[in-house]
Amino acid sequence: MRRPQLAEFMRRMDSHSIAIIASAREAVRSNDTTYRFRQDSDFYYLTGFNEPEAIAVIAPEDEKPYTLFVRPRDPEKETWDGPRAGVEGAIERYGADAAFPIGEFQGKLQELLKGKRTLYYRLGVDHELDRVIIGEIARMRALGRRGIVPPQTIVDTGALLHEMRLIKSDDEIALIQRAAEITAEAHREAMTKARPGMREYEIEALIEYIFRRRGATAAYNSIIGSGANATILHYSINDAVLREGDLLLIDAGAEYQGYAADITRTFPVSGRFSKEQRDIYEVVLETQKECIEMVRPGVTIDELHNRSVEILTEGMIRLGLLAGDASQLIKEEVYKRFYMHRLGHYLGLDVHDVGLYYVDGQSRRLEAGMVITIEPGLYVAREAEAPERYRGIGVRIEDDVLVTTEGHRVLTSGVPKEIEELEDLIARARERASHPIA
């Protein structure tokens, strides 16, 4: 079945143009083993085709405007690696007007390019395909006296595709919502099962078990940071022992049918926040809730981030992490000692999804259909110049938020974040565990 976004992409293309978009390649993990295949997001968005070694050619004014070059059927290889759609499947199942074996692409390239003024193609991603396309354009230039003229302009496909991907359709929103529900279930499970003495990787395994059980995979490497590890933004070792009195920061998201969720929660391993942990957590939670309430069409990305900086800086002053005038601390970026990242990012087929954050030099305004994360945090490293009582505490709280015509909708509300809710959830789980049903 042909995807509706393909028709929209064709509509946006210039006249006398052609687009060439390649699938992802299989990546070697070691020797003759490969990583689990994950399709290129742009290619998947337009085609829905989920095999490697494929190329989509889109030329709206051609008799057959949508062509797929794919791996042909091969009974011997399919015995080892699984079934392929093949040329017939590319037409019957994926809506291509024409399809050919991938090995024929280079031989047909000149005919495809001939007479086109504009080529939509993303240079610098697939270097082997770059070489083939640039080489063919060079050969066509040499044949100019015969009337064989190559495209005169090459345009990055992202100029069209990434703007399309930024605004989600109802179907896409439903998939992100499902990814969010699966992710929320996994986070709740982690909250109820984490105990002092466990390893961080046990929590990682539990979370990703829930993902797989629900038909999803991990959208990115899960961050399971206990104690001071929570102050490391992209911590990924995940092998420390959970200790009584530590906070546990979990940043994990499921990918469901290509679409990602992204949730971060921070909670006490022992089930109760200490005063110092509560102090920092409340500042982050206040920031996150106020910034979420700001989300609506017309608000800029920078307005959201700048407000998070203001609230967090004022909170850091109250806690004694910083001293001085808030506006001056912000101007001098002193707050970055403990809050060094932006407030959030776009979400979709990629966990850090595509789309411009600045347009004509101005911070982009939110539009209905965008999905963004709101994820403020405070990170006081063990070695930080800060009051001793706060050292080693890291807190981040992250939700996925859909911009609607009326304002916003939080897609990840299925996992608690209020202090009382967290402590109650953990307490009830431990009570059940200590009094199992006979």
ABEGO torsion letter per residue (X at the ends): XBBAAAAAAAAABBBGBBBBBBBBBBBBABEABBBBBBBBAAAAAAAGBABBGBBBBBBAABABABBBBBBBBBAAAAAAAEBBAEAAAAAAAAGBABBBBAAAAAAAAAAAABGBABBBBBBGABAAAAAAAAAAAAAAAAAAAAGBBBBABBBBAAAAAAAAAABBBAAAAAAAAAAAAAAAAAAAAAAAABBBGBBAAAAAAAAAAAAAAAGBBBABBBBBBBEAAAABAABAAGABBBBBGBBBBBBBBBBBGGBBBBBBBBBBAAGBBBAAAAAAAAAAAAAAAAAAAABBBGBBAAAAAAAAAAAAAAAAAAAGABBEBAAAAAAAGAAAAABABBABBBBEABABBBEBABBGGBBBBBBBGBBBBBBBBBBBBAABBBBAAABGBBBBBBBBBBBBAAGBBBAAAABBABAAAAAAAAAAAAAAAABBBX
